[in-house]
């Protein structure tokens, strides 16, 4: 009985503790159900009951959640804030008056020397154009941060901080405020969105500071504006002077990418701060899947930056050679694809049958013996279904030991395959491309003697391995080889058009060097970025549109320095209309993925030509209002436009808005296939495009010329002659395309040029029948 009474006395306490635990469990579950949302507010219509928009923002949030706190408040790139909410709370919030859109946070990914010489700006008049106030041009780089100890941030060649600079060097446990100098003038980090989604940054693994633990951010920023460093190389490869495109420009680093990715809420806040800080160029080597512009954080932020006179350069993505694989396609963004340079890092293979083949590698360790070594194909010495890929732990040691292993490229990191071979006892690797990668060769700092080969030699090696009873090979490393031709070629990984969001706008805009680029690196990880890589290097050789984007960012800074009054559209026009799409022999730039001539879907306007871009003669200029008219043309409502432009704008019912009238430096002409067999036959389709050119050179008369590879479209330009007598004088022309029907899926290409004998102002033309 006494025990029963004791239990009864404890019952209320136990009930209370149970209820408390249940409440705690429910709250934990509630918090786990929350996601980060970006809340777009109609700031121009703040209710009169609030003193300011910030009070209104707070009230709107508290009306749906008493426990939620704002992560960021935005004023430039977005009118609104970001916060953690449940889906139900987000829906309630979006239904409130004055809330334009509640958008779930989205993850973006990074798109992971000799280039100044290849581009012709090392010993040229470009240096003269950099005189004046080039060191006042500031490039903001949104990436994985910065390694401030890199010699590429030396500030001996630059003067005092540019006037009007408002940025900061944010200090933390791993980053001192003294880490910045006159070259690296700003460094910030943005983690609140990331930490809300994934929990606190693990500071034993990565720095909760602007410090770059990955290497990507240091590489991109030094590619854009690194100071000259004599004697730079990776293990002796690509030896020479490393320097950025605009060596006198300043760098401001905005760390938005962490181990788990880059969150749109952090990206928007970084762009917000970059605009406030006073950057002139924004460089973003990151992207996600293509979305409508009003749902794309990068596009929204880029519009705000462009309206403030800041050029935004973004990588096109590494989804090539698949068609329609582009990121960052908004017409106010400069979208950059990747090409090769005239430099390779050869390695050599001799098969047991005497056949000699060439591959590529950055291996610099102990070489293999000079005698033939047994050769095996990974798919034949693995129990795994994907054993041909040399996955970690997938090879049978007894069959790999002491041999050179042929591994297929794909799925896991290229250098990691060599670790799998070494782990199984193999002593060398031949890395063979599959049809996905074609003949493209990307150099890596391998852990064992390796030769990476294209698809054709890879197939030949595998055929020999299968047919010879005792296959064998020798693999040796070479050194840096220059003057490789043809160059450039379009990289296989470089994302391709057409532009799936707006087919009437050709993307990418142009290509720049993006394969095997030498630039600064972090001291935190080795050149492969793998945890097992304990090697420390000051420079690394990396490939991706992540590398081509900062080339254009730096070159845009050069043009900005020479012409500080030019708009972002004028700078992009100069880079595009002076780009080249043919080699000196008249043949079109090659596509390494197919071995055939590439098209404007691959390279846009062509490969950048910096010296010509400094003096383009004429430019296609575009103002913010022209972009808003473009949004009307693609059918955006006033609320959608407000999300992007942050202003009231009503598309006029009596105006015929057309994408064809956006003053873009290229032409994309969608055409409809007539009904009937194979496109049938019907009356020709007639489409008219208007463009306006602005004179930025001396008085001159320009004549138009057209080249095309189809007879299915007749092209007429009126007028065919444009005369300019004063600076900034504008002349408008119309292009009439008269097209006969072609089968759906057909594409054809042409090129329009204006020339005064000194300048050539070129525009690619793409016809697509659907």
Secondary structure as UniProt FT lines:
FT   HELIX           2..32
FT   STRAND          35..41
FT   HELIX           43..45
FT   TURN            48..49
FT   HELIX           53..62
FT   TURN            63..64
FT   STRAND          70..74
FT   STRAND          80..85
FT   HELIX           87..94
FT   TURN            97..98
FT   STRAND          99..104
FT   STRAND          107..110
FT   HELIX           115..118
FT   TURN            119..120
FT   HELIX           126..129
FT   TURN            130..133
FT   HELIX           134..136
FT   STRAND          138..143
FT   TURN            148..149
FT   HELIX           151..153
FT   TURN            156..157
FT   TURN            163..164
FT   TURN            173..174
FT   HELIX           177..179
FT   STRAND          184..189
FT   HELIX           192..198
FT   TURN            203..205
FT   HELIX           216..225
FT   STRAND          229..234
FT   TURN            235..236
FT   STRAND          237..242
FT   TURN            247..248
FT   STRAND          250..255
FT   STRAND          257..258
FT   TURN            259..260
FT   STRAND          261..263
FT   HELIX           264..277
FT   STRAND          281..284
FT   STRAND          286..287
FT   HELIX           293..295
FT   HELIX           297..307
FT   TURN            308..309
FT   STRAND          311..315
FT   TURN            320..321
FT   TURN            323..324
FT   TURN            331..332
FT   STRAND          334..339
FT   STRAND          343..351
FT   TURN            352..353
FT   STRAND          356..360
FT   STRAND          373..377
FT   HELIX           378..380
FT   TURN            385..386
FT   HELIX           387..389
FT   TURN            392..393
FT   HELIX           397..400
FT   TURN            401..402
FT   STRAND          404..408
FT   HELIX           414..423
FT   TURN            424..425
FT   STRAND          428..432
FT   TURN            435..439
FT   STRAND          449..453
FT   HELIX           455..467
FT   TURN            469..470
FT   STRAND          472..482
FT   STRAND          489..490
FT   TURN            492..493
FT   TURN            503..504
FT   STRAND          510..513
FT   STRAND          517..520
FT   TURN            527..528
FT   TURN            531..532
FT   STRAND          539..542
FT   HELIX           545..562
FT   TURN            564..565
FT   HELIX           568..577
FT   TURN            584..585
FT   STRAND          590..591
FT   TURN            592..594
FT   HELIX           600..603
FT   TURN            604..605
FT   HELIX           610..613
FT   TURN            614..615
FT   STRAND          618..619
FT   HELIX           624..633
FT   TURN            634..635
FT   HELIX           638..645
FT   TURN            653..654
FT   HELIX           659..661
FT   STRAND          667..671
FT   HELIX           677..679
FT   STRAND          685..695
FT   STRAND          700..708
FT   STRAND          713..718
FT   STRAND          721..724
FT   TURN            727..728
FT   STRAND          730..739
FT   TURN            744..745
FT   STRAND          747..755
FT   STRAND          760..769
//
